[in-house]
Amino acid sequence: MRIFVAGATGVIGRPLIAQLLAKGYHVTALTRSPEKAETLAEQGVEPAIADVFDADAVQAVVTRAQPDVVIEQLTSLPKTYTPESMQAAAALNDRIRREGGANLLKASLAAGVRRYVMQSIAFWAVPGAGLADEETPLAEDASPAVADGSRTLKGLEYRLLETPNIEGIVLRYGFFYGPGTWYAADGDAAQQVRQQQFPIVGNGEGVWSWIHVEDAAAATVAAVDRGNSGIYLIADDRPLEVRLWLWAYAQWLNTPPPPHVSVEQALRISGADAVYYGTQMRGVSNAKAKRELNFQPRPLEWMVNTAVAQAS
């Protein structure tokens, strides 16, 4: 099988490429950097050099690759995880998803691609009781950045799933952790926790759903192999309140417990989005992915053998 990957050098793209190659697939990866093209070629990947915003160039490389499946992992996220950095990156990230993704989808249709797998987000489901599933709407009326992001993703998902003559699969991933992520031991979030800059807001009742990047890649390969058109939530088996996972995370990092701040303090210091993430986030169910993709995620790394894991 011939696979075309856009976003091959990101945190999920790297393990994804390795797993696709291990299965014996012929992998072509899009990059605009000659240096990254050399690295990809050394890994056994066929590089395709093009700017994702150049529709004609994207058309040319996809046509030349003649893939059976296209995997879109296009993002442009900052290395630092702060409200300011995320806001600064939002415009380019939205553009690469909207315009770059549109160019890639159009090229895929023209090349006769049969299946198209796209990255989305699991943790922006409408707040409510219990775990969200694939039918739960995205939180378009939430805090400002979450609402804007949800509306963008809704449009992107609709664009793919309503496109005729192609099998569209949307993978809504949970929060990434593992090598190269913000939550790796050397990542930006870890540094904030060490510096007491990542507090528990209010009662810490926001529920987060996590996924190791290796498991996210495995779910993506499974979607390539046997996924059905539609949406899958890709997260681990145990969504966790912030007050639990953040305390355990600090323990895992061998650093003092995180501070607590009130909702009012968080609103004043970090804004409404920080309050949403800390108090209103809703966990998700991975039942469909486990049933249809044989998805078997690992437990959250820092919850294994910790006191909080045993107590909860």
C-alpha positions, 0 to 999 in steps of 0.5 A: 500500500502507498501512503502519503503523509503530510506533517511527517516531522511533527511529534506524532508524524515521527512515530507514525512514519516508523510504524508505517515503514515497519508494516512494509508500506511505501511512504511518501512524506511532504516537506518544504525543507530540503534538509528534512527531505534528506532526513526522511530519505535516510529513514526509507521515506520518499520525500516530496518537497512542496509548500502546502500553501502552493496548490499546484505544487501539492497537486504535482507531488500527490499525483506523482506519489499515487497514494492509496491513502493520505494522512493529514497531520498538518499543524503549526504549534509552538514549542512553548505552551502558554496562553500567549504563545498559543494565541500567537500561533493560532493564525498560522495553525488555522491557515495551515489546517484550512488552506493547506488541508484544502489543497491536500484534499483537492489533490487527493481527490484528483489523484484518485486517493481512496482514503483520507485520514485527518487529525482533529482534537478530542478534548473540545467536546461540549461540557456535560456529565459523563464521557463524550463520544463521537456524537457529542458536539464540539464546544462552540460556545466555550471560552474564546480560544476553545470556541474558535478552535471548535468552530474551525475543527467542525468546519474541517471535519465537515469538509472531509466527511461530506466530500464524495468519492473518498473515505474520510476518517477523522481522528480526534486525539487526546492530549499528547504526551511522550517524546517531543511533546510539551508533557515529556520530562524535558517539555515546556509543561514540565518546566512550568510545573517545576517552576510552580507556574502550572496551578490547579484552578478551583477544584481542578474538576476539568477532565483531561483525556490523554494519549501517548504519541506512539499509541496515537500513531498506532491508532492512525495505522489501524485507521489506514488499515481498517477504519470506517468513514467517520470520527474516532476518539483516540485517547487512553482508558482513564480520563482524569481530573486535573487535580489528580493527573497534575498532582501525580505529574509533579510527583513523577517529575520529582518536584513539589505539588502544584499550587492552587489558584481560585477561578477568579485568580486564574481569570485575572492572570491567565484568562477564561481558557485556562479556567475552562481547561482547569474546571470544565474540560470533558473526558472522552470515551475510546470505546468505538476505537477499541471496538473497531480499530482494536485500539489498546492504549497504555496507561498514563505514564505518570499515573502508574505506581503513584500514590494518587493512582492508588488512592483514586 
